[in-house]
Amino acid sequence: MDSDLKLQKKLLSPPGDTIKETLDTIGLSVSEFAKKIGWTREKLDNVIDGSAPITFETARMLERELGITSSFWIARENDYRSDLSAMS
């Protein structure tokens, strides 16, 4: 059972996966995007890997910069955190 839970957690997709996929689609690297939004690469990496949450402020910035609504980002974040919590 423990190995099943570890596998489920590993397969759980943080909202940052969508950020990374979007950046790949538009041809922008994570480093370039971090610089564009005035963040350190480390801060953006933390959001991408799910160790830092997407806040309302971050969601608004993502909407402005990537054209994907802030409500999408908040829902994606809430779903991820809920799924993660259910596995604890």
Order of alpha helices (4+ residues) and beta strands (2+ residues): alpha-alpha-alpha-alpha-alpha-alpha
